[in-house]
Amino acid sequence: MSGSIAAYKAAFFVRLLRKEGAELQVVMTPSAAQFVSPLTFSVLSQRKALVEYVSEDGAGWNNHVALGLWAELMIVAPASAHTISGMATGRADNLLLATYLSARCPVMIAPAMDLDMYRHDATQSNLRVLRERGHLLLDAEYGELASGLIGEGRLAEPEKMLEAVLSYFNPEKPLRGKKVIVTAGPTIEAIDPVRYISNFSSGKMGFELARALKEKGAEVVLIKGPTALEAPPGLDRVIEVGSALEMFGAAKEVFSDADIFIAAAAVADFRPEKVEKKKIKKDGSKAVIELEENPDIIASLAKEKRENQWLAGFALESHDAVENAKEKIRKKGLDFIILNSLEDEGAGFQGDSNKITIIDKENNLTKFELKPKREVAADIVQYLIKYIHA
């Protein structure tokens, strides 16, 4: 632990790790000990928390080399700007940094500092150095800071740090600790009390994605339009909506807490400008329905996107598929897009199979063969895992 007002969160983190059966040794910088007493961590960890090279009674010394060799994982949380700088530049002016230089195990770093310190070029440069060394970085979170400013710099919540540790020791759940929102199915746009405009989306692709994400450890929120399918079991939350405006409202409600947003729903581009209160009757004349545009959900969310959020969408194209998909990435602010082409037999709505190409914002293409939608979902999730950890 290094010096930060967020040190109090580390107490909860230690308690959670102990409940999982972890064997812990807390090493604190002298400034960390000014925020929370070493005695607190000694009690919680059931092992004396260490601060200085030499023990308080002067009878012995705390062996940083032995500590560095003992651990299976070193977690620096909270990691202050000062400590991150020391790690990047190889300083060893306290027990924590000396232990870091002696550690042969993987290192996980959870930054915590004020907004401008976190954004400063020096801090970002140091974080890049540590990332390039292969260290695992838990991005600072967005919210109210001790200074009163609003922005990035908050220490990740103890539960989220625990999920990252569990994911490290259980690589079969690489999305543990990630909150993912998936939209699925069609929307319906009312014309009158008994009629509506919609499309042929069954929701199968989005539902299979939600299932695959959950299997990889993610916390999954599914926002589903009207569909005959049952939502996959075990999801963390299912929000049922009807219209595009309802889906937009639900997405905005949950987006700020999400790490990943995947727009698999076939959202209606237009809705009737006027919804009749009574059923429209035939009178022998032509019926005219004036349409107005629905909001572009994912493009709107992209304007609120933080640095540590990822956005992915689907594109169903009938011609010039790749070029149209690339244009959507640019216009909507996506990280990558999953392209279906109506020119490919077996792809698209209703069916149990799909053939996709994934295009990222650097215009890299990854093509997949025609497969059952459950296998397609697994391919997309595997691509996502590699993409966010690149």
N, C-alpha and C positions, 0 to 999 in steps of 0.2 A: 504494500500500500504506500502511495505517496500522498503528499499534503494537499487536501482538497476538502471543501465543505461537504462534498459527496461521500466522505469517509464513513458517514453514518450508514449509508447503503451497504457498505462492505460488511457491516455487522450482520445484516440480514442475509447477505450472500454466503457468509461463512456458515451461518446456521443452516441454510438450505443444503449446502454441500455436505455438512455433517449428517443431515437427515438421509442423504443419499449413500452414506457409508464412506465418504472420502476421508482419507488421512491427511491432515493439514498441518502446515507450518506457516504461520503468519510472520512476515518480515516487513517492518514499517520504517519509513524514513523518520528522522527526528521531527520534521514538520507535521507528518501524519499523526504522530503521538500528541501533538497539541490540539488536534481536533477531536480524537477519540482516545480514551485511555488504553494503553497496551493491556491493562488488566482485563478490560472487556473482551478483547480477542483471546486472551489466555484462557478465560472461562469458556467462551464459545467454542474454541478450537480444541480445548482440552490438552493444550501444549503451550508452553510459555512463548508469548509473542516476543520477537527479537527486534531490537532497535539499533544498538551500537555494536561495534566490533568486539569490545571488551565488556564482560558482564558487569553489572552494577556494583558488585562487591569486589571487583578487580581480581577475582580468583581464577578467572578463565576467560577464554575468548570464543566468540561465535564463528565457527569455521565456515566461511562462505564457499569454499571449494567443496566441502562435504555436502552442504546444502544444495549446491548446483548439481551435484552428481546424484543426490537422493531423489529428486522430484521426477515424476513422469510428465508433469505439465506445470509450467510457471505462468501464473496469471497476475498481471499488474493491473490492479483495479482498486481505487481510481488511479489512472496514470496522468499526472499533471504535465503541463507544458515543460516544466523544468526537468522532470524525470524522463520524459520522451526525448528531450534534447540530450540528456546524459546517455541514454541508451543508444541513440543514433551516432553520437560522437565518441563513445567508448570511455566516458568518465567513470571513475570508480571512487567517488568521494563520499560514499556512504555504503552501508551494508547491503542495501537493496541492489544498488548498481553493481557492486562487486559480485553479488550472487548471480545477477543477470549475466555478467561476463564469464562466470564459471559454469553456467547452466548448459547441459548437453541436450536437454529435452526441448520440445516445442514450447513456444512462448505465445501467450494470448494477451492482448493489450486492450484495455477499455479506457479511452481518454475521458477526461472530465476537466472542463475549464470554462472560462467565459467566452462569449460569442466571438469577439474580435481576436482573442488569443487563439482560438481554434481555427479561425479562418486565416490567420496571418500566414504569409508565405513561408516563414521560417518553420512554423509548426507543420504545415502541410508538406514541406520538403522533408522534414524529419520523419513524418509518418510514411511518406513514400519510400524512404530508405529502409525503414523497418519492414514495410510490406515486401520490398524486394528481397529482404533476407529470408522471406518465407514465414514471417510471424503472422499470426491470426489477429486481425483487427476487428473489434466490435465497434462499429461506428457510433460516435456520440449522437445522442438523440435530440430531437427538436422539442422545445418547450420553454417554460419560464425558468430563468437562471437566477442565481443568488444575487446578482447585481440588479435584478429587476428587468433586464433585457429579455426579449423573446427571440429564440433562435437555436442554432445547434450548439452543443457543448455539454448537455446533460449526460451524466453517467447512465449507461444502459441500466434498466431496472434489474434487480437481483434475479427475478424469475427468468428474464431474457438471457442473462449471463449464465445461469444454470443450464438453460437449454443449449447454449453454445458448447458448454463443457460436456454435456451428455452426448451431443452430436459428435464431438471429437472422439469420445470413447466408443461411440456406436455409429460408425460411418454408414450403416445401412439406413440411417435416418438423417440424411444430410440437410434436410429442410426444417429440422427441429428448431423451434425458436423463431421461425419466419411466419408472419401472418400474410395469407394470400387471399385475395378476393377474386372470385370467378363469376362472371355473368354468363347466363346460359338461356337458350330458348328464344322464342319470338317475343315481340310485344304486340299488343292489340290496341288499335286506335278507334274509338267509338265513332260511329256515324249517327246512330240514334239508339234508343234503348235495346234494340234487338240485333243490330248489325255493326260490324266493325271491319277495319282494314288490317291485314296481318300478312304473314309470309309462311313458307313451308318448313321453317326450322323446327326440328323435333327436340332440340336440347341435348341430344345424345353426346355430341362431342364435348360440350361444356361439362356435362355430368361425369363423363369418363375422366376428364382433366381433374375435376374436383376429387374424384376417387384416387387417382394416381398421386396427386399432391399430398393427400392425407396419408397415403401409404409411406411416403417419404418423410413423414414427421411434421409436416406443416400444419399450422392452425388455419383451417379453411372456412371462409364465409362464402356461401353460394347465394347469389342474387338471381332468382329464376323467374322468367316470364311464364305465361300460361302454357303448360305442356302436360301431356297424359302420363309422363314418366314420373316414377317415384324418385326422390332425391337419394343419392347414395347414403347408406347408413354411416353413422359415426362422425359426420361433419360437425363443426363447432357451432355453426349458425346457418340457418336457411331463411332467406328473406323472400317472400313471394310478392311479386308485383304484376301489374297488368300493362300499363302504358309505358311509353318511352320516358315521359316526365316522371312517372313513379320510379322507374329504374334509375333515372338520373338522381332523384332525391335520395334514394337508398345508397347509391354509390358515394355521393358526397358525404353522407352521414358517417360512413365507415372508412373512407379513404385515408384520412389523416393518420390512422393507426396502422395502416398496411405497409408491408415491405414490398409486396408484389401485387400488381393488378393485371388480370388477364381478361380481356373483353372478348368472350366467345359468343355472346348473344347476338342474334340478328335483330338489331334495333331498327324499327321503322324510321325511315328518313323523313317522312311527312306524316301529318295528322290533319284531320278535317278542321278547317278554320272555325266552323260552327258545328256543335253537336246538338242535333234536334232533340227536344224533350219528349216528343211523341214520335211513334213509328211513322216513317214517311210512307204515304199511300201513293199507289199508282194513279195517275190522272190522265194518261195518254200522252203526256209531254216528256221531253228529255229531262232527265235528272242531272243536275250539275253540282258537283261537290268541289268547293274551293279548298285547296290544301295549303298548309303552312309548314315550314321546316321545323323538325324537332331539334333540340340541342345535340351537338356532337359530344357524347358523354366523355369519351377518352381524351379528346382534344381539350375539353374543358378541364379535366383532371390534370392533364399534362402541365397546365399553367400554374398549378399548385404543387407540382412535384418537387420533392426534396432530393438532395444529391444521393441519398441512400435508398431511393425507391426505384422500382423497375416497372415499366409499362409495356405490355404486349397486347397486340390485337390480332384479329383475323381479317382476311380479305378474300371475298368470293368474287372472282372476276370471270368475265365471259370472253374477253379479248385483250390483247396487250397486257397480259396478266402481270408479268414481272415489273414492267415500267409503271403500271398503275399502282402496284403494291409499294414500290420505292417512293412514289409520290405521296402515298398515304403516310409512310413513316415520317417523311419530312414535314408534311402539313399538320399531322396530329401529334408530333413530338414523341414517337414511340422508340423504345429500345430495340425491339424487333417485331416482325409481323409474320403470321402463319398464313401462307397463301394457299387457297384452293382454286382450282380452275375448272369451270364448267366444261372445258374442252377435254378434261381427263375423265374417262369412263370410270364410274364407281365412286367419284368424289362428290362432295357437296351435301345438300340437305337429305334428311329422311333415312338414307341408307345406313348400313352397319359398317361400311368401310370408308376410307378417305385416303387421298394422296396429297401430300403437302410439300411445300418448299418453305423453309424458314429463311428470311432475309433480315439481317441486322442493320443498324443505322450506319454502318460503314459499307453497306451494300455487299456484304459477304453472303453468298447463297449456300444453303445446305439442303440437298434434295433427298427425299425419301420415297420409297416404293409404295404402291397401293397396299394398304394393310387394314385389318379390322381397327375400328376406332379406339378400342382399348389399347392396342399396341401403338397406335398413333399418339395417344395421350402419354404413354410411357416415353416415347421418343421426345415429345415436346418437353416433358418434365426433366428428362436427362439433359437436354440441350439447355434448359433454364438453369439447372444446377451448375453446369460448366460455365455458363455465361456470367452468372453473378459472382462466381468465385475466380474468374479470370484475372 
